[in-house]
Amino acid sequence: MAPSAPTAAASGSARGAASGSHPAYVPVLSNFIGGMWVDARASGTVDVFNPATGKVIAKTPLSTRGDVDAAVAAAKAAFPAWRATPVVERARTMFAFKNRLEEHFEELARIVTTEHGKTLDESRGSVRRGIECVEVACGMPSLMMGSGLEEISRGIDCDVHRQPLGVFAAIAPFNFPAMVPLWFLPTAVATGNTFVLKPSELVPLSQKRIFELLETCVPPGVVNVVNGGVDVVNGFCEHPDVRGVSFVGSTPVARHVYRTGTNAGKRVQALGGAKNFIVVMPDANMDKSIGIVSESCYGCAGERCLAGSIVVTVGKSHGDVRERLVAAAKSIKVGDGADAGVSMGPVIRESARQRVISYIEKGLAEGAELLLDGRGHTVKGREKGFFLGPTVFDKVNPKSSIGREEIFGPVLSIMNVPDLPAALELLHAHPQANATSIFTSSGKAAREFAMHAPPAMVGVNIGVAAPMSFFPFGGSKESFFGDVKAHGRDGVIFYTEQKVVIERWF
Ligand code: NAD
């Protein structure tokens, strides 16, 4: 079905902008399709909150399959000319994009804090990580190079080229509004593909701003945004003109996207949820390690796919670690992430707060020992914010719900085991395997752990084992569905096809 023409709406219009000064004014976001900000055909919207104040600051339209069709058609139409644009010129658009992001760095960090709640320092760190992905894409002429060999037989040469495929779609989670889409967009676009993004409907504002900055850097149709939820996701996964899908979110949805997308013949990389174990050996440097472990568990209010969730104390480290972790958790200042001195912001929604509280209740019912209770934590002047204090449980059963399920909030569970093999057994028994860390002074223990731990991202005396933009990012087991990870060289592989040309000239 041919998509009908969308209605133009300036991004600063009543529907499109989040800058209204009237207190009751709540803007509805627009989609960005074919180089224009356009109204979605949506009938419904989702509220976007500032989680620190509980105020609604914008509305995300729940776009329809018709909006998906229009965006994919625009991307498809832009592909031939974009593909024919020399790679050095495509790389230059990434240099321009990087400069625009740098000029607006602080503004972007503040938007992330406003829509997500994390502290400004955390937001700055995430915007920086996103920009680094653009920097890598600036090197696309080198990264995309193929290989070749002459005289593979008498008078015959063979060359391998990497070619773009067409339209790629990406679907983002709520926890890194600016960064996660930038894991994909720069590589997809610099390799010569065209791109359609669905930001998380909970946090669409930083992508709105990023696309306003990007729209002057690339031709119309090369990058597009369709706001919305499930219908947009399924629309991408089933659309015949979408060649591949990059997804980041929870495990059930990652599995669904992988199945639906691959069933429709697409390339899919689907990064899922996590339950990350941090192992603390008795020989760890406790003075240096515990602050890092605590930050891993409580940074971004525990809403990181790389967040430490289970602290596995080995042997006699237990008593010391437990005492120090509780002290570290008590020292955390909870508040509005935009305020100076705050070390932990709110969780994303009241429903998320209630979900975390229900896990604390389950932990108690399951017999875990509650050392610090974050329920009922309020912040003066921010009574409507979605705040929780840090929670610490000890004696957590690995088979219990708090020992097994992703809580995605500021709840830390301690499990004690006699030795490193027993710690590794805990990791092997868990279906997810995103990231893990060991804290130790023993090279032998670290080596053994790195070799045998199932997660695909391992930290040694590092709390958040996040691969930088030039390395592959992604877990294993039920934390990742696909073959090729996000960003770095893996990104180039995902977004290109190898073509082998064998030549003979008479
Ligand atoms: P989510 O799975 O609820 O949503 C992710 C995306 O999928 C959103 O854009 C949403 O609109 C869409 N979606 C939600 N439900 C859907 C459904 N039933 N069908 C189709 N689409 C659907 O995840 P979230 O709550 O936004 O993000 C948190 C999750 O993301 C956590 O599980 C976290 O571990 C994970 N995460 C993983 C990584 C990683 O690198 N592995 C990184 C960040 C976040």
Residues whose N, C-alpha, C, O or C-beta is under 5 A from the ligand:
A	BS01	NAD	I171 A172 P173 F174 N175 K198 P199 S200 E201 G228 G229 V230 V233 V248 G249 S250 T251 V253 L271 G272 G273 A274 C305 S479
